[in-house]
Amino acid sequence: INVAGSQEAFADLMNKKAAEIGMTNTHFSNPHGLDADDHYSTARDLALMARYARQHYPFIASTVHMTSVTAVVNGEEVTWPSTDKLLRTYPGMLGIKTGSEDSGTAFLGAARRNGVTLYSCVLGCTTDAGRFADTRIMFNWGYAHFRRISVANASTVTAIHPYQDNFLM
């Protein structure tokens, strides 16, 4: 409300940003993500959003991998553990977002190993454990099948142009 004036106006800003980053099958009806008419997305779009958020918002990147958060509430220290069960058990896990709705559980995740970051999105799992098991399977497959391919070599000359050919008149 402070940013856009209303939840609806903020959702409009979210839709503009979604379009800007290539989320072609997403429409936000609210800023909190709970079920609403005309509120939808795809696994592909959510993975795009996760990658964009991690790359462009350092605060998000630094907090989504926290295993717990402690704050003072009414004068008492309270600790909330993360609901991301992979943070402590999957090598290179960066976290992102867990979710649960009537349609099932979901998990949007990222992991980084050997300089390679993979993103995953699991939607509609029937169990809490299923979203993490499916994510683990996808990441394991991705890292097992990832290969670096050299598309150019710095010592290979592909063309030589006299300097005068590189200026427009």
Residue pairs with C-beta under 8 A, 6 or more apart in sequence:
1 7
1 10
3 10
3 13
4 10
4 12
4 13
7 30
7 31
7 32
8 30
10 31
11 28
11 29
11 30
11 31
14 28
14 31
15 26
15 27
15 28
18 26
18 27
18 28
18 45
18 49
21 48
21 49
21 52
22 48
23 41
23 45
23 48
23 49
24 45
25 40
25 41
25 42
25 44
25 45
26 40
26 41
26 42
26 45
26 46
26 49
27 38
27 39
27 40
27 41
28 39
29 36
29 37
29 38
29 39
30 36
30 39
33 39
33 99
34 101
35 101
35 102
35 103
41 49
43 121
43 122
43 123
44 121
46 108
46 121
46 123
47 108
47 119
47 120
47 121
49 108
50 96
50 97
50 108
50 109
50 110
50 119
50 121
51 110
51 117
51 119
53 60
53 61
54 60
54 61
54 64
54 94
54 96
54 110
54 117
55 61
61 94
64 94
64 95
64 96
64 97
64 110
65 87
65 93
65 94
65 95
66 82
66 95
67 81
67 82
67 87
67 88
68 79
68 80
68 81
68 82
69 79
69 80
69 82
70 77
70 78
70 79
70 80
71 77
71 78
71 80
72 78
82 95
83 98
84 93
84 95
84 96
84 98
84 107
84 109
85 128
85 129
85 132
86 93
86 95
86 109
86 111
86 132
86 135
86 136
87 93
87 95
90 111
90 135
90 136
90 139
91 111
91 113
92 111
92 112
92 113
93 109
93 110
93 111
94 109
94 110
94 111
94 112
94 117
95 109
95 110
96 107
96 108
96 109
96 110
96 119
97 107
97 108
98 105
98 106
98 107
98 131
99 105
99 106
99 107
99 108
100 106
100 128
103 123
103 124
104 123
104 124
104 125
104 126
105 124
105 125
105 126
105 127
105 128
105 130
105 131
106 121
106 122
106 123
106 124
106 125
106 131
107 120
107 121
107 122
107 125
107 131
107 132
107 134
107 135
108 119
108 120
108 121
108 122
109 119
109 120
109 121
109 122
109 135
109 139
110 117
110 118
110 119
110 120
111 117
111 118
111 120
111 139
111 143
112 118
113 143
116 143
116 146
118 138
118 139
118 142
118 143
118 146
120 135
120 138
120 139
120 142
122 130
122 131
122 134
122 135
122 138
125 131
125 134
152 158
